[in-house]
Amino acid sequence: MFAPPLQVIDNFLLQYNVGQALLFLYILTTLAALPLKSQKIIGINTVVFGLILLLTPTGPSSLQPVEFQFLGIAFLFVGPFLVLTANR
């Protein structure tokens, strides 16, 4: 019953790696948090996705390229500054 739609989704997702999917989810959650106008929530979101990107295995035959791990390090560096500079 659900086999044809799942095959279509699987064929679409095979074109992307986990790092690209996580980056898309980060952008989506950041856009969802913008109406709340809370810099602290966006900072916490950045730190969480930085940890996820940093802990996801990298390498030639792994889930994501090493560039996304460097992006996770950058998120871990920027996220606390967003939290600390928030007004409340």
C-alpha positions in Angstrom: 0.0 0.0 0.0 2.7 2.5 0.9 5.5 1.0 -1.3 5.2 3.3 -4.4 5.3 6.6 -2.4 8.2 5.4 -0.3 10.2 4.4 -3.4 9.7 7.9 -4.9 10.8 9.5 -1.6 13.8 7.1 -1.4 14.9 7.8 -5.0 14.7 11.6 -4.3 16.7 11.4 -1.1 19.4 9.2 -2.6 20.7 12.3 -4.4 21.6 14.0 -1.1 23.7 13.1 1.9 23.0 13.5 5.6 24.9 16.7 5.9 22.7 18.4 3.2 19.6 17.1 4.9 20.7 18.4 8.3 21.6 21.8 6.8 18.1 21.9 5.3 16.6 21.1 8.6 18.6 23.8 10.3 17.4 26.4 7.8 13.9 25.2 8.2 13.9 25.3 12.0 15.6 28.8 12.0 12.9 30.1 9.7 10.3 28.5 12.0 11.9 30.3 15.0 12.0 33.7 13.3 8.4 34.7 14.1 9.2 34.2 17.8 11.8 37.0 17.6 14.0 35.2 20.1 17.7 35.4 19.6 18.2 32.9 22.4 16.1 30.2 20.6 18.0 30.7 17.4 21.3 30.5 19.3 20.3 27.2 21.0 19.1 25.9 17.7 22.5 26.8 16.2 24.4 25.0 19.1 22.2 21.9 18.8 22.7 21.6 15.0 26.4 22.3 15.5 26.7 19.3 17.8 24.7 17.1 15.5 26.9 18.0 12.5 30.0 17.6 14.5 29.0 14.1 15.8 27.8 12.7 12.5 30.4 10.4 11.0 32.4 11.9 8.1 34.7 10.4 5.5 34.8 9.1 1.9 32.3 6.2 2.6 30.4 7.8 5.5 27.2 9.7 5.8 28.5 13.2 5.0 31.6 15.0 3.7 34.1 16.5 6.2 33.0 20.1 5.2 29.8 19.7 7.2 31.9 18.8 10.3 33.7 22.1 9.9 30.3 23.8 9.6 29.3 22.1 12.9 32.4 23.6 14.6 31.5 27.1 13.2 27.9 26.6 14.5 29.3 25.7 17.9 31.4 28.8 17.9 28.7 31.2 16.8 25.8 29.7 18.8 26.9 30.6 22.3 27.5 34.2 21.1 23.9 34.4 19.9 22.7 33.1 23.3 24.9 35.4 25.4 24.1 38.5 23.4 20.3 38.0 23.6 18.4 40.5 25.6 16.4 38.0 27.6 
